[in-house]
């Protein structure tokens, strides 16, 4: 039997270390590469465009719409309603709806991969796993913050231009104004990150969205059924109340300070993310 001919240099490393016969070695997994991958995956989802469009339009558009309605019925408002009218809070009212769109997208960016089975390929490419979660959170939070902050600024300026009809407008330099605009973007972004953690923990879209809706939208009205003293004691600790205070000019006497409440909300978000990271590391895909 004759031996097979061997090409000169066969089997030797060529080019960079780890490349053989012109076949490049696998690139090392870095956070930068994982970030680029997650950026591509985020924008490849049709749900991303729809959710972000809804979030932006509600954040930027509902404030001016409510401003038009309030100015149209200004003469019908009571003296108390006029005295406690907050042009800042009315202009930013859209966050109640934008956080819903951002929260749903926050769940989908992770549960979408579990539903299609793509998560196995993702974790095979990034065997350490946790960089996947960090990259998703970084990419998503940056996009969400810039979008909501822009929408909040538009809503603030357009609404206050409408409020000039009855001279109740304020500028961005007014007390609490910029903090409320910035805080709105921070709170909605934090909500999205919290929902990504829920999606990672539960690995199901329905479960993640249901948990988000119950905690942020269902619990506050249920609390109203309790005795007033009990409700006032518990209410400041609810995630929606603690976090939402940073985006509001008028605060309840039973709530934390704006940044104190937001710090508590960040604690909830961090605890959820750490729990999600622990489960992602321990469970099979």
Buried (B, 14 or more C-beta within 10 A) or exposed (E): EEEEEEEEEEEEEEEEEEEBEEEEEEEEBEEEBBBEBBBEBBEEBEEBEEBBEBBBBBBBBBBBBBBEEBBEEBEEEEEEEEEEBBBBBBBBBBBBBBBBBBBBBBBBBBBBBBEEEEBEEBBEEBEEBBBBBBBBBBBBBEBBBEBBBBBBBBBBBBBBEBBEBBEBBBEEEBEBBBBBBBBBBBBBBBBBBBBBBBBBBBBBBEBBBBBBBEBBBEBBEEBEEEEEEEBBEBBBBBBBBBBBBBBBBEBEEBBBEBEBBBBBBBEBBBEBBEBBBEBBEEEEB
